[in-house]
Amino acid sequence: MTTEVRDVLARGELPPLDGEAFEDWVVGQRWFGSKAREVVQLGVLDVVPLRLEAQPLVSILLEARFAPGTHDVYQVPVGFRTAQDGAASDTIAPADGLAVYDALSDPQQALVLLDLMRRDARVETDHAVSAFHWMEGARDPGADAAVRPMGAEQSNSSVVFGDELALKLYRRVEAGINPELELLRFLTEHEFASVPALAGWYEYTGRLMEATLGVMQEFLPGARDGWELALDELGSDPDAFLARVASLGQVTGELHACLGSDPSDPAFAPEEPSTESLGLLTATVDEEIERIFFELPDDDSVAPIAGRGEEVREQLRLLTHAGALGKLIRTHGDYHLGQTMLTTRGWVVLDFEGEPARTLPERRRKRSPLRDVAGMIRSFAYAASASEILRGVRPPEDWEVRAREEFLDAYLDSADPALLPPGRRGVEQLLSVFELEKAVYELRYELNNRPDWMRIPVAGIHRLLEVPAR
């Protein structure tokens, strides 16, 4: 690596590279989430050198601009190799006699990121700062830890260090603190054991934005994905998974109790819901219902709810007339079986980023904890149907109902009642509204992506419409 190239990187610039090859590589990655939109321009917002000696490591922030005038920002950590090092499958583009490559494919570059965190390093240029942080008492896999990719991911990239830690690098970044960092830090500091403990993180502060770029957390070797476990046991012993559902409900209740336990922290202190916020939610969902029910196909799969959009809207309006609603707290925000793992210490909850379709401020908003509960209950409905669709195994007729009851009973035994509506009846009424909201969201998704799965949200909406208002 020449001194001239290092000087260019030190100034926060890139050596001349093949822009077309670079753009083709970015757009072709699994984590590039805008493949359906035309990229009008792919530009470099900033270049932050994280290491210049030996093999340089640089973090690039890219802005992808689209035809309607919208844009996304992506993080791409890159390294540079010379021609003598030879070509490799991870090469992104040629750059002034060098090859630019994906740094996360190089174990030594991943170890640099780990080392920067362990040292609480601060990397500054004349226009930006990358700050690295380490949690006191965090596990240390050592400087020679084996590094491997975690596996196929959609929106982020993760690498594992030994069997100790995992780094999740956010590919699409937004201005502000990522809710996953906020919640993991809060839960780790409050010694909540049913999450992968936070070990470190790093963030960027520049001229145009401040953003969380990645989090380091405990790795859980041998853990089983909750969704896959449900499908496996529905095919072999449906009652076996039902026996696990109660403990999942207990962990969920304890999670919400912890998240609502610190009134001294403004970001986490429980709040009373306002009439205005509830009215806004109802109005937003009203618009969604009107649009979706207008687009429903003339198909037998949607016959149970066809023409019943106004009934759905009326059920959702119960939200503003449901009496006491409990408190609003920080929640998981995208809670389902795929966000859980069964480990040697019991259930562990993962992925606190929130629903990817929502903006970062929306994902940080305090909500009723029963929205998480509704998400998990709907996940049981999906598991029961997916068992038949994907595995050819029809579960017992009452499996979904029993799973719901086991989960909810255990949840109410462990949750803080001060966060919930008073009494079982109040909980069930508000929960049915959130289930209906979730099923409408699912209907939109399946209508656009998996028409063969539309019957799952249709069945959920139909069931909730048949429940008499109380």
Number of C-alpha atoms within 10 A of each C-alpha: 15 7 9 10 18 19 14 13 21 20 14 19 18 21 17 12 17 15 14 10 13 18 17 12 15 17 16 12 12 15 18 18 16 14 12 6 11 12 16 13 13 20 14 15 15 20 22 26 25 21 20 16 9 7 14 19 24 24 21 20 21 20 18 23 18 16 11 9 7 9 15 16 19 21 19 21 21 22 23 23 20 17 11 7 10 8 12 10 8 15 20 22 21 21 18 14 13 20 23 22 23 18 21 23 18 16 18 17 22 20 19 15 21 24 16 21 22 19 11 16 17 15 16 16 14 9 14 19 17 22 19 24 19 21 19 11 7 17 15 14 15 13 12 11 17 14 21 17 17 14 10 10 11 12 15 17 19 19 21 24 26 17 15 17 27 25 24 19 23 21 21 19 23 19 16 16 17 24 23 21 23 16 23 22 18 19 20 17 13 13 12 17 16 22 24 21 22 27 25 25 27 23 19 21 17 17 10 11 12 18 19 23 25 26 25 29 24 20 20 18 12 11 16 17 17 21 18 14 16 25 23 15 16 25 16 13 13 17 16 12 19 21 13 17 24 20 17 26 27 21 25 29 25 20 25 23 19 18 23 24 17 15 12 9 11 9 16 22 17 24 18 15 17 10 10 10 11 15 14 11 15 20 15 11 19 19 11 17 22 14 13 16 20 12 11 17 14 9 8 9 18 20 15 14 18 17 12 15 16 13 12 23 20 13 18 23 19 17 20 18 12 15 13 15 21 22 20 22 25 23 26 30 25 19 25 21 24 18 17 21 24 19 15 12 9 14 25 23 23 18 21 21 18 20 15 11 8 11 12 19 13 12 23 24 15 20 20 26 27 26 23 22 24 24 22 25 24 24 19 23 19 19 22 24 21 19 19 15 13 10 13 11 16 14 22 12 9 9 18 21 12 16 22 22 17 20 26 24 14 19 24 19 13 17 22 17 15 12 22 21 22 14 10 11 11 17 19 15 19 26 23 22 22 21 24 24 26 18 23 22 16 19 27 21 15 17 16 10 11 11 14 11 19 19 18 22 24 21 17 20 22 19 13 18 18 8 11 7 10 9
